Amino acid sequence: MAAAAAAAAGPVLWRRLLGLLPGRPGLAALLGRLSDRLGRNRDRRRRRSPWLLLAPLLSPAVPQVTSPPCCLCPEGVHRFQWIRNLVPEFGVSSSHVRVLASPAEFFELMKGQIKVAKRRVVMASLYLGTGPLEQELVDCLENTLEKSLQAKFPSDLKVSILLDFTRGSRGRKNSRTMLLPLLQRFPEQVRVSLFHTPNLRGLLRLLIPERFNETIGLQHIKVYLFDNNIILSGANLSDSYFTNRQDRYVFLQDCPEIADFFTELVDAVGDVSLQLQGDDTVQVVEGMVHPYKGDRAAYCRAANKRVMDVINSARARQQVLHAQTFHGDSLLTQEDAAAAGDRRPAPDTWIYPLIQMKPFEIQIDEIVTETLLTEAERGAKVYLTTGYFNLTQAYMDLVLGTRAEYQILLASPEVNGFFGAKGVAGAIPAAYVHIERQFYREVCSLGQQERVQLQEYWRRGWTFHAKELHADDLGGCFRKHVELLRVGGGACGHLPWSSVSPTLAVTFSGTEGLWLYLAGSSLPCLTLIGSPNFGYRSVHRDLEAQIAIVTESRALQQQLHQEQEQLYLRSGVVSSSTFEQPSRQVKLWVKMVTPLIKNFF
């Protein structure tokens, strides 16, 4: 029994040890590998013991707020202020925060913001597509840059774009070729950075074919910034994300401190990336270690320092601002501040940027997410969405072993971008089904069906097809043929792509997020929104960024609640009968290879 307990607690305990060894990267890496090995061994067991209930005791302790409380500042105003011990805290008015509802709204807002930008446009994404809508976006950038040069008083408008190297270089027409005209015409104003993971190098880089090389690691941050306005999202710069692929988006308006932070973050990642030149070659920033030709350890150390300098300096600035605002010698009353011209409303919403870059030993998002899951009390509700159900072992342990109620929304295999594809790609939805079934069996074996509920996104009675989704996690999908089907049953047929009406398209994005409802509350007080998806790759391989929004504003809470409801309305509850459907039959070879490949998608 003692051995079983040690095995069950192993990975979480190793993470506790990792937190105690910040200055020993070699030993930390060894413990990380041992943690992964323990996790894989545990996956082989069909049942888990009640020792999972120890998960909250072994998970990271809540970082304590170190500043003393006072009656003047909003100290202790919410229970999540411990996050500011890790990252900068930005207090804003909820009137500056808007939740967007649709891909079209996202696209039109982005174009409108580009057109009126005067000082900076910063865009970080996995890739830029090559269709007419993406070209329209590039044209907007070109027109704005042209106006900045022709203005009576020329502006200092700068455009900085950060993409992933492998995804952005795929094919003859790609993200790079789309952006080359901007670089060639406005070389002093435009910067295009292409992040190349340091883990793809040497023989591995030569042998892994295009598309599949993206499984090693990506630049996955999605930030779209225009002067002092920011859109945080999980959406890429691609036509499907502008039309029929639902994602999450939040618009932060007139938030200069937050805009400065994300500008500096993108610049920092850009500095450790390859720089696109006007002749379609790439160069390393002077003085920087090459990401895949140079020493890996030296590169990762330099990248860690560059990114952490941004986080720490922003955190220090916000602490000084907080002290000046609430602890200064001469404090202005609200009426005095209004008379002096500062009419900004008092903050009722707090923004915390959460960064995850495991290749650089930066694990802030992982720490905060695990702590949130651990500290969610009995009676609280956690709504968690992931387009690709492949939670890390730590997250699954916490869901199964903690007290809150969970509703986890995932994509049914029929709406996965790889559904119906040929070869290995077509097995990916089946692999997700296999992982989902294993997790559901564990929920049932622990008698947690009432507390932990799985739901699958679908649309009853709608006919739809698996349109090309540019699936982020493996690098695209295949459009030779698509399979039309009636959700919930009915005849299926195979038709060529040209015969499929685009009006039938229904897609489920890799929509990720978390909403936390405190016990007794019908509205969420916290949400996580951005690029992470709670999976192994997101935690261990890719560069990710999201924000935690904590709000006291009932109006903003209502916006977040409506956003959550709209996603969950189009879902069905998973039960044992779900896995008896023909589309849920998983071939033996897929079951055998899933444990070997699940860490890559």
N, C-alpha and C positions, 0 to 999 in steps of 0.2 A: 504493500500500500504506500509506503514511504517513497519507493522508487516511482510509482505512478504519479504521486504528487509532484515530485521533482521534475518529471517529464512534462507534466501539464503546466507547471509554472516557469519552465526553463526560459523561453524566448523573452518573456516580459522581464524576468530577473536579470538576464544578460543586458537588456536595455538600461536597467537601473545601474548596472556596473559601468556601462559605457558612459553614462552621464558623470561618473566619478573620475573618468580618465581622459579629460580634455586634452592633455598634453602628451598622450601616448598613442599616436595614430596607428602604429604597428600593432600594438596589443588590442586597440579598439577594433581594427580590421579583423584580427583573429577571433575576437569574441563575436563580431558580427557574423562571420562564417559559421561559427558554432551555433549561433542563434538560428541561422537559416537551416542548418542541418537538423537541429531539434524540431524546427517547424515542419520540415519535410517528413521526419519520422512520425510526427503526430498526425499528419494527414493520412497516413496509412491505416490508422485505427478507425474502425467503423463507428465506434461509440466513444464518447468522451465521458469521463467520470465527473461526479459533482465537485471535484477539485477546481473546476472552472470558476466556482464561486469565490475563489481566492484572487481572481484577476484584479479586482479593485484594490486589494491590499498590496499587490506587487507592482502596480503601475506607478508612473512618476507622481511624486507628491505635487500638490498645487503650489506653484511659486507664490510666495507671500508678497503682498504689497509692502514695500519698505518705508514709504513716506508716512509720517505720523498724521492722523486725521486732524482736521481743523474745521471750524464752523464757517469759514469763508469760501472754501473751494469745494467742488463736488466730489470730495474724497469719500470713498465707500458708497458712492451713489448707486453702484451696481456691483454684483458679486463677481464680475469678470475682470475687475481692474488688475488682477494679478498678471494679466497678459502684458501689461506695460512694463513688467520686469524683463521682458524678452524683446519687445519691439516698441517703436514709437507709438504713442497714443494721440490720435487726432480727434478733438472735440469739434463737432459741427452741429448746425441746426438741421433738423429733419427736413426742413423746407428745401434744402440743397441736395436732397437724395431722392431719386426717382427710379422706380423699377420699370424697365421696359417690358413690353408684352410679346412682341413678335419679331421675326427676322426682318420684315420690311421696315419696321420702326427703327430697328438697329441700323440698317443700311442707310436709310434716309437721314437719320440723325448724324451718322458719321460723315456723310457727304456734306451736310449743312455745316458741321463744325469745321471741316477742312476749309470750306469756302470763306469762313470769317476769321480763320486763325491769323494772328498778327506776329506772334513771337516764336511759337514752337508747335510742331506736330511730331509726336512720338508714337510709334506703332510697333508693338511686339506681338508676334504670332508664330505659329508653327510654319506657315507658308502663305504665299499669295497665289491664288489660282490664276488661270490663264484665259478665262472666258470674257465675254463682253461686259459683264457687270464689274469684274475686277479691273478691266481696262477703263471703265467709267470712273472708278476710284482713282486710278493712276492719273487720268486726265484732270480730275479735280485737283490733285496735288500739283500737277504741272501748271494749271491755270492760276492757282494761288501763288505759286512761286513766281510766275511771270508778272502778276500784279504787284508783288512785293518789289520787283526790280523797276517797274514803270511808275511806281508811286512818286508823288512830288517829294515826299520825304521817305526814301527807301528804308524799309524795315530790315531788321536783323533776323528775319524768319529762318529757322533751321528745321530741317526734316530729318529725323533719325528713325530708321527702320531696322528691327532686329528679327531675323528669321532663323530657322534651322538650316544648316548646311546641306545635309543629306536630302531632306524633304524638299528644300528649295532649289536643289540642283538636279532633280530627277527629270529625265526626258530632254529632248532637244529644245522644246519651248517650256519654260519653267519660270519660277519666281524671279530668277536672276535676269533672264532676258526681258521680262516685263518691266523691270526697274532700271535697266541699263540706259534708256533714253533720258531719264531724270538725272542720273549720275553724269552723263556726258554733257548735258545742257547746263546743269547747275552744280558743278563740281565743288564749289565753295559752300554750298548750302545743304547738300544732301549727303547723308551717310547711310550706307547699307552694311550691316554687320551680319555675318553668318556663323552661328555657333556650331562648333564641331566637338562632339563629346570626346574627352580624352581616353575613353574606354575603347573606342574604335581605332585601332592602330596596328601597325605591323602586318603580320600574316593574316590576322583576322580581317583587317580592312581590305586586303587583296582578295580574299576568298569569298566573303559574304556578298551575294549579288545585290544589285540595286533593289530598293523597296525593303528587302529583309534586313539591310544594314541599319534601318531605322529602329529596329528592336533593341539595339544596344544602348540607345540613349538619345534624347532629343531636347531641343529648346521648345518648351511647351507653354511658356507664359503668354497670356492674352491680355494686353493692356493697350488701350487706344486713347491718346491724350492730345488735347488741343488747347493751347494756352493754359488756363487754370481749370479746365474741365476734363473729366476722365470717365471713360467707359471701362468697367471691369466685367469680364465675361469669360465663358468657356468657348466662344465661337471663334473660328478661324476666318481669314480673309478669303472666302470662297463663295461661289455663286449659291450653292445649296444652303449655306449659312445666311444668305441674304434673302432667300425666298421661302423654302419649305422645310428647313431643318430647325426645329425649335431648340433653343438653348436658353440660358439665363443671362441677363444683362442688368447692370445697375449703373446709373448715370449720376456722377457726383459733380455738381455744378458750382463754380466759383469756390474752389477749395485749393488755394495756392500752396499751402504746406504739403498737402497730399500729392499735388501735381509735381512739386519739386522732388519729393521722395521718389516717385516712380520714374521721373526723368533721370535722376541719379542712378537708380537701380538698373534701368535699361542701358544707360551709358556704361555702367560698371561691367555688365555682361557683354556689352559691345566691345569694351576694351580687351576682353580676354577671348574675343571671337576673331574670325578672319574677316578682313575688310574687302568688300567687293570693289574692284577697279573698273574704270570706264571701258577697258578692253576685255572684260569678263574674266580677268584673273583675280586672284585673291592674295592678300598680303597680311602679315602679322603686324600688329601695332608695335612701333619701335620700342625695344626694351622688354617686350613680352615673350614668354616662353611659348614655343609653337605647341598647339594643343595635341597633335598626334605624332609629330616628329621629335619634339623635345622631351625632356625628362618628365614623366607623368607626375611624380610626386611634387616636383618643383612647380609645375604648372598649376596643380590643384592648390598648393599652398598660396601661390600668388592670386589665384582666383578667389579663394576663401578670404584673403585679406582685403581684396578690392571690394567684394560684396559686403563683408561685415563692417568695413569702414563706413559704408553708406548707411547701414542699419544703425550702427552705434552713434554716428554723428547726428543722424535725424532724431534718435532717441534722446540724445543730450540736448539738442535744440528744443525739443518739446518739453523737456523737464525745466529748462531755463524759462521758456515761455509760460509754463504753468506757475513757476515761482514768481515771476514778474507780475502775472495777472492776479494771483490770489495771495501772495505772501510778500508783496513789495512794501516799501516804507510808506508810499503814498498811494492808497487804493481809491479808485474812482467809483462812485456809485453808478448804477445803471443809467440814472438820469444825466449825470455828469458826462458819461461816455457818449450818450446820445447827443448831448449838446456839443461835444467835441467832434462830432462827425462820425463816430463809430456806431453805426446802426445795426450791426450784425446781431441777430438774436442769440440769446444764451444757448449754449450747447445742450441738446437733449439726446444726442446720438454720438457714438464713439466708434471710430474706424481704427482697426488694427491690421496692418499688412503682415501676412504670414508667408514666409519664404521657405521653400524646400528645395535644397540642392545637395542631395546626398553625395554625389561625386566630389563635392567640395567640403564635405563634413558639416553642412548646414542643415539642421533638422527642426527648425522652428515650427513649421506647420504640423509635422508629425507629433511633436511634444504637445502643442496646444490641442490638436484633435483628440489625442489619447486622453488628455486631462479632462476635456469637456465630456467625453463619453464616460469616464470614470466618475466624475463628480455629479452627473445627472441623477437627481434623487428619485426615490420611489414616487410615482405619480406624475413625474415629468414625461413628456413625449418628445421623441426625436424622430423627425422625418428625414430620411437619408435617401438621396437619389443617385444612381450611378448607371450610366448607359451600358457599361460592361461589368457584369458582376464577377469581380475577382478581388475581393477584399484581402488585405494583408492578414496574416495570422493574428497579429496583435489586435487589429480592429475586430476580427471575428470573435476572438476570445473576450474582448470587452463587451461586445453586444450580447454574447451568451452569458456572461458572468456578472453583469451589473444590474441595476435595479429599475432603470427607466423603461418605458414602453417604446418599442421601435416599430416603425413602418418603413420598410425598405422598398423603394421603387426601382425596378430594373427593366430592361428591354426584353420582350419576348423574342425568341429566336427568329420569328417571321419578320420582325422589323429591324433586325441587325443588318448592317450594310453588306455582310458577306453571305447572307442567306441565299442559297441556290447557286453559289459560285462553284467553279470546278476545282478539283484537286485539293491541296492542303488548305487553301483559303476557305473553301466550303465547309471544312471541319471546325472552323473557329466558333460558329454559333453552337455547334454540338458540344464543344469543349466548355463553353459557358454554361450550357444546360447541365453538364456533368458536375461542374463546380456548384451550381445552384442546388442540384439534387442532393449532393453530399451535405451542404450546409442545412438544407431543409430537414434532412434525416437527423442531423444533430439537434436541431431545434426540437423535433418531435421526441427524440430519445431523452431529452432533458425536461420534457413536459412544459415547454415554453411557448406553445403555439399561440396562447392568448397574449403574451407579452411581446413576442417577436413575430411580426407578420411580414411576409413577402408579398409584393404586388407586382404584376407585370403590366407594362404599358401596352395597350392595344386599343383598337376601335372596332367594337362589335358591329358586324354587318357591313363594314366598309371593305371594298376591294382596293388593294394597293399593291405596289411592287417595291422590291428592294432597289431603289434608285441608287445611282453611284453616289456614295456618301463621303468619299475621300477619307476613309476611316483612319483616324489618327494613329491608332495603336499598332498597325502593321504596315500602313503605307498605301492606302488606296484599295479599291476593289475592282471587280471585273464586270464588264457590261456586255459580254457576248450575247447572253440571254438573261431574261429575268423570269421569275416565277410568280404568276398571279395566283392568289388564293383568297378564299373567303375565311376571315378570321373566325375561329371556333368550329371550323369544319367546312365541308363542301369540296367540290371538284377543283383540281388544280390542273393547269395546262401550261405548256411552255410556248412562248411566242417570241419572235425576234424583237429586238429593241425598237426598231422603227415602227412596229405596230402598236406600241403602248402609248396611250394618251397621257401626256404630262399632267392632265387634270386629275388623274387617279392617284397621284403620288402622295403617300403619307409616310413620313419618316419620323423616327425617334432618334434624337441626337444623343451624343455622349453627354447628356445633360447631367451635371453633377452639382450637388449642393447638400446643405444640412440646415434644418430649421429646428430650433430648440424652444419648446413650450414648457415653461415652469409648471410645477404642480398646481392645479387649480386654475390655470390660465387658459383661455380659449384663443389667445393670440401669441405669436412667437416674439421673444425679446432678443433673440440672437439668430443670425444666419451666417453661413460661410458661403462665399461665392467667388469663383475664379476658375483656374485651370486644373487643379488637382482632381483626381477621380477615386481616391481611396484604394487604388490597386497597387500591386507590387512595383510595377514600373514607375508609377507616379511618385511613390515614396523613395525608391532606391536608385532609379536610373535617370529620370528626366529632371529638367529645371522647371519648377512650378512656382506660382504666386497666386495667392488669393487674399481676400480681406475678410475679417470678422466684423460684422456690423452689429453693434449692441445699441438698442434704442429704447427710450422711455416713451417715445411719441406713439400715441395710439393710431394716428393716421398712417405712419410708416409701418407700424406693426400690421395694420389692416392690409396695406399693399403687399407685404411679404406673405401674409396669410392667403390672400387671393392668388398670388403666384403659385404657392404650394398647392392650393386646392385645384387650380386649373390643370396641373400636371397629374395629380392623383385621380381626378375625375375620370380620366380615360385609362383606367387600369382595372384589372381583375385580380382577386385574391388567389394566391397559389395554394393548392391543396395536393393531397396525394394523387388525386385523379388527373391533375395537370400533367404529371409525368407519364401518364398512360396514353396520351395523344400520340399519333403517328409521328408528328414533327419532333417529338421529344425522345425518340429512340436513338440511343448513342451507340455507335459501333464499338466493338471491343478494342480495335486499334487506337481509337480516339481516347478511350478511357486509359489505355496504357501510356500514351504519350502526353496526356494532359499534365501529370505531375512534373514532367520534364520541361514543358514549354510554357507553363502558366506564368512564370516569372518574366516572360518576354512580351506579354500583351495585356 
